[in-house]
């Protein structure tokens, strides 16, 4: 899907107090607890899209800090617009960056949890290394997660989900929970927050898959 350029999005992002900018983000490595008003467990959503999921998480869990990561300015600007309507929210910030840089921005054991929601499937075999639930990224997550940290992944793409299961097994991760039909799994639906994609795909009758991984 080709992303539509939104005039002024880069400028608005550059001026926002809710975005940690590229020129200083790597300086925060190992000291993210000083960036927020309160030192609390840190959680990331990688590829947050328009920010509905992570914004709702931050509202529900004020005792946790959240960072939403998005590569594209034209998408991040929508999350930022939502964030600016909640100026009293103190536990949510954004980064515009490529997930390949995770270990340059976050230190060992600095992150308590990572959320991957409806990630780009990169269907061609030659692009497998770009898939966020793949072994290359699992190795990055392993470096920045706390010893009891976890990764949660949701998708409607069964091929990508099967790939994620295989990659986790081959990489030695533990499968804590798994469902191929989240919305009919009462236990795993507890506290579920739907993303824009999840709402759309489930309305079309597509089953939503979810897994939770730990080391």
DAVEN-V467161 format. One record per residue. RES is the residue in one letter. SS is DSSP state (H for helix, E for strand, C for the rest). PSI is psi in radians with two decimals (none if undefined). OMEGA is omega in degrees with one decimal (none if undefined). Layout:
# DAVEN-V467161
res:RES ss:SS psi:PSI omega:OMEGA
res:RES ss:SS psi:PSI omega:OMEGA
This chain:
# DAVEN-V467161
res:X ss:C psi:2.23 omega:179.8
res:X ss:C psi:2.24 omega:-178.7
res:X ss:C psi:2.36 omega:178.8
res:X ss:C psi:2.26 omega:177.5
res:X ss:C psi:2.35 omega:178.3
res:X ss:C psi:1.95 omega:-178.4
res:X ss:C psi:2.32 omega:176.9
res:X ss:C psi:-0.03 omega:-175.8
res:X ss:H psi:-0.74 omega:-179.7
res:X ss:H psi:-0.68 omega:180.0
res:X ss:H psi:-0.75 omega:179.9
res:X ss:H psi:-0.70 omega:178.2
res:X ss:H psi:-0.73 omega:-178.8
res:X ss:H psi:-0.50 omega:-177.0
res:X ss:H psi:-0.14 omega:-172.6
res:X ss:C psi:2.42 omega:176.3
res:X ss:C psi:-0.18 omega:-177.2
res:X ss:C psi:0.08 omega:179.6
res:X ss:E psi:2.23 omega:172.0
res:X ss:C psi:2.10 omega:-167.3
res:X ss:C psi:2.80 omega:-172.6
res:X ss:H psi:-0.61 omega:-174.6
res:X ss:H psi:-0.27 omega:-179.3
res:X ss:H psi:-0.14 omega:-173.0
res:X ss:H psi:-0.63 omega:-178.7
res:X ss:H psi:-0.35 omega:176.0
res:X ss:H psi:-0.31 omega:-178.5
res:X ss:H psi:-0.15 omega:-178.1
res:X ss:C psi:2.19 omega:178.8
res:X ss:C psi:-0.10 omega:-179.1
res:X ss:C psi:0.61 omega:179.2
res:X ss:H psi:-0.38 omega:178.6
res:X ss:H psi:-0.25 omega:178.1
res:X ss:H psi:-0.16 omega:-176.9
res:X ss:C psi:-0.60 omega:-178.1
res:X ss:C psi:2.90 omega:179.9
res:X ss:C psi:-0.63 omega:179.8
res:X ss:C psi:2.48 omega:174.5
res:X ss:C psi:1.90 omega:-176.3
res:X ss:C psi:2.87 omega:177.1
res:X ss:E psi:2.47 omega:-174.2
res:X ss:E psi:2.32 omega:179.5
res:X ss:E psi:2.53 omega:-179.4
res:X ss:E psi:2.52 omega:162.5
res:X ss:E psi:2.13 omega:-177.9
res:X ss:E psi:2.13 omega:-173.3
res:X ss:C psi:1.03 omega:-169.9
res:X ss:C psi:-0.14 omega:-178.9
res:X ss:C psi:-2.31 omega:-176.2
res:X ss:C psi:0.04 omega:169.4
res:X ss:C psi:0.14 omega:-178.3
res:X ss:H psi:-0.82 omega:-175.9
res:X ss:H psi:-0.95 omega:-173.2
res:X ss:H psi:-0.53 omega:176.3
res:X ss:H psi:-0.75 omega:178.5
res:X ss:H psi:-0.67 omega:176.5
res:X ss:H psi:-0.81 omega:-178.9
res:X ss:H psi:-0.63 omega:177.7
res:X ss:H psi:-0.69 omega:-177.8
res:X ss:H psi:-0.49 omega:-173.7
res:X ss:C psi:1.28 omega:-179.0
res:X ss:C psi:-0.20 omega:178.7
res:X ss:C psi:0.25 omega:175.2
res:X ss:E psi:2.64 omega:173.8
res:X ss:E psi:2.51 omega:-175.6
res:X ss:E psi:2.46 omega:172.6
res:X ss:E psi:2.16 omega:175.3
res:X ss:E psi:2.24 omega:-177.6
res:X ss:E psi:2.22 omega:178.7
res:X ss:E psi:2.37 omega:-176.0
res:X ss:C psi:-0.56 omega:-169.9
res:X ss:C psi:2.22 omega:-180.0
res:X ss:H psi:-0.67 omega:-177.1
res:X ss:H psi:-0.32 omega:175.8
res:X ss:H psi:-0.78 omega:-179.8
res:X ss:H psi:-0.61 omega:-177.9
res:X ss:H psi:-0.55 omega:178.4
res:X ss:H psi:-0.70 omega:175.8
res:X ss:H psi:-0.66 omega:-179.3
res:X ss:H psi:-0.68 omega:176.7
res:X ss:H psi:-0.70 omega:177.1
res:X ss:H psi:-0.74 omega:-178.8
res:X ss:H psi:-0.66 omega:-176.3
res:X ss:H psi:-0.28 omega:175.3
res:X ss:C psi:-0.13 omega:-178.0
res:X ss:C psi:1.02 omega:-172.2
res:X ss:C psi:-0.35 omega:179.6
res:X ss:C psi:-0.12 omega:179.1
res:X ss:C psi:2.10 omega:-171.6
res:X ss:C psi:-0.05 omega:-169.9
res:X ss:C psi:0.47 omega:-179.3
res:X ss:E psi:2.18 omega:175.3
res:X ss:E psi:2.92 omega:-175.9
res:X ss:E psi:2.68 omega:171.7
res:X ss:E psi:2.37 omega:169.5
res:X ss:E psi:1.83 omega:-174.7
res:X ss:C psi:2.89 omega:173.7
res:X ss:C psi:2.38 omega:-177.8
res:X ss:H psi:-0.31 omega:177.3
res:X ss:H psi:-0.33 omega:-178.0
res:X ss:H psi:0.15 omega:-174.5
res:X ss:H psi:-0.81 omega:-175.2
res:X ss:H psi:-0.17 omega:173.8
res:X ss:H psi:-0.32 omega:-173.1
res:X ss:H psi:-0.52 omega:-178.9
res:X ss:C psi:2.43 omega:-176.4
res:X ss:C psi:2.97 omega:178.1
res:X ss:C psi:2.28 omega:177.0
res:X ss:C psi:0.41 omega:-175.1
res:X ss:C psi:-0.28 omega:-172.9
res:X ss:E psi:2.30 omega:-177.8
res:X ss:E psi:-0.42 omega:-179.1
res:X ss:E psi:2.66 omega:-179.7
res:X ss:E psi:2.32 omega:178.4
res:X ss:E psi:2.29 omega:174.8
res:X ss:E psi:2.01 omega:-176.1
res:X ss:E psi:2.01 omega:173.9
res:X ss:C psi:0.87 omega:-179.2
res:X ss:C psi:2.69 omega:176.9
res:X ss:C psi:2.20 omega:-176.7
res:X ss:C psi:-0.29 omega:-177.3
res:X ss:C psi:1.22 omega:-167.9
res:X ss:C psi:-0.41 omega:-179.1
res:X ss:C psi:2.42 omega:-176.9
res:X ss:H psi:-0.65 omega:-176.6
res:X ss:H psi:-0.21 omega:179.3
res:X ss:H psi:0.19 omega:-175.0
res:X ss:H psi:-0.58 omega:-178.3
res:X ss:H psi:-0.25 omega:-179.6
res:X ss:H psi:-0.16 omega:-176.3
res:X ss:C psi:2.19 omega:-173.7
res:X ss:C psi:-0.52 omega:174.6
res:X ss:C psi:0.22 omega:-178.8
res:X ss:C psi:2.97 omega:-172.4
res:X ss:H psi:-0.58 omega:178.9
res:X ss:H psi:-0.72 omega:178.8
res:X ss:H psi:-0.59 omega:175.4
res:X ss:H psi:-0.64 omega:177.5
res:X ss:H psi:-0.64 omega:176.9
res:X ss:H psi:-0.76 omega:178.7
res:X ss:H psi:-0.70 omega:-179.5
res:X ss:H psi:-0.61 omega:-177.8
res:X ss:H psi:-0.58 omega:-172.7
res:X ss:H psi:-0.23 omega:-178.4
res:X ss:E psi:2.61 omega:170.2
res:X ss:E psi:2.84 omega:-179.0
res:X ss:E psi:-0.57 omega:179.1
res:X ss:E psi:0.31 omega:-179.6
res:X ss:E psi:2.83 omega:-176.5
res:X ss:E psi:2.84 omega:174.5
res:X ss:E psi:2.28 omega:175.6
res:X ss:E psi:2.33 omega:-176.5
res:X ss:E psi:2.24 omega:175.5
res:X ss:E psi:2.49 omega:177.9
res:X ss:E psi:2.76 omega:170.8
res:X ss:C psi:-0.01 omega:-176.9
res:X ss:C psi:1.79 omega:-174.0
res:X ss:H psi:-0.63 omega:179.0
res:X ss:H psi:-0.72 omega:178.2
res:X ss:H psi:-0.64 omega:179.1
res:X ss:H psi:-0.77 omega:177.6
res:X ss:H psi:-0.70 omega:175.8
res:X ss:H psi:-0.78 omega:-179.7
res:X ss:H psi:-0.72 omega:177.9
res:X ss:H psi:-0.76 omega:179.2
res:X ss:H psi:-0.77 omega:-178.6
res:X ss:H psi:-0.69 omega:179.0
res:X ss:H psi:-0.76 omega:-180.0
res:X ss:H psi:-0.80 omega:-178.9
res:X ss:H psi:-0.46 omega:-178.4
res:X ss:C psi:-0.01 omega:175.4
res:X ss:C psi:0.33 omega:177.1
res:X ss:C psi:2.71 omega:179.6
res:X ss:E psi:2.29 omega:178.2
res:X ss:E psi:1.80 omega:-177.5
res:X ss:E psi:-0.62 omega:-178.5
res:X ss:E psi:2.61 omega:-177.9
res:X ss:E psi:2.41 omega:172.4
res:X ss:E psi:2.55 omega:175.6
res:X ss:C psi:0.03 omega:179.0
res:X ss:C psi:1.33 omega:-172.5
res:X ss:H psi:-0.76 omega:-172.6
res:X ss:H psi:-0.10 omega:172.8
res:X ss:H psi:0.33 omega:176.1
res:X ss:C psi:1.73 omega:-171.6
res:X ss:H psi:-0.73 omega:-177.3
res:X ss:H psi:-0.83 omega:-176.5
res:X ss:H psi:-0.26 omega:177.0
res:X ss:H psi:-0.20 omega:-180.0
res:X ss:C psi:2.14 omega:179.7
res:X ss:C psi:0.15 omega:-178.3
res:X ss:C psi:2.35 omega:174.5
res:X ss:C psi:2.15 omega:-178.2
res:X ss:C psi:2.36 omega:171.1
res:X ss:C psi:3.00 omega:176.0
res:X ss:H psi:-0.74 omega:179.3
res:X ss:H psi:-0.74 omega:-178.5
res:X ss:H psi:-0.76 omega:179.4
res:X ss:H psi:-0.75 omega:-178.6
res:X ss:H psi:-0.85 omega:-175.2
res:X ss:H psi:-0.69 omega:179.6
res:X ss:H psi:-0.58 omega:177.1
res:X ss:H psi:-0.47 omega:177.8
res:X ss:C psi:-0.02 omega:178.9
res:X ss:C psi:0.15 omega:179.3
res:X ss:C psi:2.21 omega:175.7
res:X ss:C psi:2.48 omega:179.8
res:X ss:C psi:2.23 omega:178.5
res:X ss:E psi:2.55 omega:176.9
res:X ss:E psi:2.49 omega:172.4
res:X ss:E psi:2.74 omega:175.4
res:X ss:E psi:2.22 omega:-177.5
res:X ss:E psi:2.58 omega:169.3
res:X ss:E psi:2.97 omega:178.7
res:X ss:C psi:none omega:none
